[in-house]
Amino acid sequence: HEIGAVKFGEFKLKSGIMSPVYFDLRVTVSYPKILKQISDQLWEISKDGTFDVMCGVPYTALPFATAMSVSSGRPMIMRRKEAKDYGTKKMVEGVYKSGDKCLIVEDVVTSGASVNETSA
């Protein structure tokens, strides 16, 4: 709460649900120690899973997935939120192959829609 990541009021979430609490973890990129603590906890609960790569849900979970990848040495890929109309026009950046299992890293889940979009 001290860094402004937890807000109280009336907030409409992506799912359309109204909530009296909003978790705005985007601010953690300005607090490396907190970002590392969150990433370490996410890794701790995920590390025993079976996966080949990890992917952070754009955009807020990307720093967490990046920190998890760097500290664990496990590879990461990035899914774009929107397609580029130049360059390679890839929706997924990084090295992976068909059949790879992916750990999807998310910051806050309400309906699961963003996770579903990332996994598609």
SVG drawing of the C-alpha trace seen along z (x, -y; Angstrom):
<svg xmlns="http://www.w3.org/2000/svg" viewBox="-19 -6 39 37">
<polyline fill="none" stroke="black" stroke-width="0.4" points="0.0,0.0 2.9,-2.4 4.0,-2.4 0.5,-3.0 0.0,0.5 -3.2,1.1 -6.0,-1.4 -9.4,-1.7 -12.5,-3.2 -14.8,-2.1 -12.9,-0.5 -14.2,1.2 -12.0,4.2 -11.2,5.5 -13.9,8.2 -16.5,5.5 -16.8,6.4 -16.8,3.5 -14.4,3.7 -13.7,1.7 -10.0,2.6 -7.6,2.2 -4.1,3.8 -1.9,1.6 1.3,3.6 2.7,1.5 4.3,-0.7 6.6,2.1 8.9,1.4 10.0,-1.6 10.8,0.4 13.3,3.1 13.4,4.8 9.6,5.2 9.6,6.4 12.2,9.0 10.2,10.1 7.1,10.6 9.0,12.4 10.8,14.6 7.4,15.6 5.9,16.3 8.9,18.4 8.7,20.3 5.2,21.4 5.9,22.2 9.4,23.7 8.3,27.4 5.9,27.2 6.7,28.8 7.3,26.2 9.8,25.3 9.4,21.6 7.6,18.9 5.5,15.9 4.3,12.8 0.8,11.6 1.2,8.2 2.0,5.7 2.1,5.7 3.3,9.3 6.3,8.9 8.7,7.5 7.8,10.4 8.3,13.0 11.6,11.3 12.9,11.3 11.9,14.9 13.6,15.9 16.8,14.1 17.0,15.4 16.1,19.0 17.9,19.3 14.7,20.6 13.8,19.2 11.1,16.7 9.0,15.7 6.9,12.6 3.4,12.4 2.5,9.1 -0.8,7.6 -1.2,6.3 0.4,7.4 3.0,5.2 2.6,4.1 6.3,4.0 9.4,6.1 8.7,9.8 5.1,9.2 5.4,11.9 2.9,12.2 5.3,14.2 8.9,13.2 11.6,15.5 12.6,19.1 10.1,21.9 8.9,24.9 5.6,26.6 4.6,28.7 6.6,26.7 4.8,26.2 4.5,22.6 4.2,21.2 2.0,18.1 2.8,15.5 0.0,13.0 -0.1,10.2 -3.8,10.2 -6.5,12.6 -10.2,11.7 -11.9,13.6 -8.9,15.2 -9.5,13.5 -6.0,12.1 -4.5,15.5 -6.7,17.1 -5.7,14.4 -2.0,15.1 -2.3,18.8 -4.2,18.6"/>
</svg>
